Amino acid sequence: MKHITIDPREERAPTRGSSANPPLSLSPAKATKEALLDATTNASLYFIGTATILLEWQGIRILTDPNFLHAGDHVHLGPGVTSQRLTNPAVELHELPRVDLILLSHYHEDHFDKKVEDSLRRDLPIITTPHANHHLAEVKKGDDAFRCVHPLDHFESLFINIAGAGDGQSKQPTIKMTGMPGKHVPPGPAQVLRTTNNLLGMVPPTNGWMVELGYGVPDWGDSTFECRYRIYISGDTLMVDDLKEIPERYKDQKIDLMLIHLGGTAIPHAKAPLLMVTMDAVQGLQLVQLINPELTIPIHYDDYDVFQSPLKDFKHAMEKAGLQGKVVYLDRGDKYLFSVQKS
């Protein structure tokens, strides 16, 4: 079992060449939404835009799929395929407080833009796919290479021990990260397109994630770990058979929250859709019904011009299925507060 240790007491900016004293916290959220729990909230998600979320718990800050481009900027998604951003992020990269870890679903510019790639500290830990690890830690040379990349394949796990959070013997706050399956290219009759993609590298391999917040004895792994709050992040995937293994593996284990990537991303463009590579509203509803989380928060739905399935379609699908009470909608700059129980 893989383990890393992160010390949240070390105040360092996420970007290289920046001040050693980054902001202590994000600017206040536009709106705050809370879980319907009696317990005091002790964890939060801040929606920055597209698939970029800042998760905070026990002093640890985890940033997902960092994309900080602005409206009018373009990303390169493969040979001859570009996309224009239509929105602005809720905060700027340099306005972030200390970030302890990047969780990167795949190596695509709308999830890890070139400015972010050039700017981030090279010793900032990154959990990602083996494909992204190759590009970030192996292809890059010298001072340009990222030095703390941790690749996880599907259903591989890594434990994050939080330094300073306990005495080193008793159970202390711990995060378990597990790669979840995902497919960016549809199965079946799209075999020719998949073969072409393999040659051109237009749509890279992708992961979803299971993020388990809980308590364990450092370096002991599953034998002592007790999950207190479980978050499933779908990543950029379609509704494929591989996802059916998730509820099988987590049978009788509650999934408290799902962050679902929507948008119905079409390439080469929403106006000329040849291939859909992320879930639209119909597939999103199907995933909600398959995973059956306590709550769903949709992200990745309107930031780029390759998205063809608007959020209102997902809202309608959830309402029609009678699931409107099990979803929270966040705008960029909104924060969701929740509680991770200690026992």
Secondary structure, DSSP 4 states (H G I P E B T S, - for coil): -EEEEE-TTS---SBTTS-SS--SSPPPPS-EEE-S-SSPP-EEEEEEETTEEEEEETTEEEEES-----TT-EEEEETTEEEEB-S--SS-GGG-----EEE-S-S-TTTS-HHHHHHB-TTS-EEE-HHHHIIIIIIS-GGGS-S-EEE--BT-EEEEEETTSS-SSS-EEEEEEEEE---SS--GGGHHHHHHHHHHT-S----EEEEEEEEE-TT-GGGT-EEEEEEEE--S--S-GGGGHHHHHTTT----EEEEE-S-BEEEETTEEEEE-S--HHHHHHHHHHH--SEEEEESSSSBTTB-S-HHHHHHHHHHTT-GGGB----TT-EEEE-----
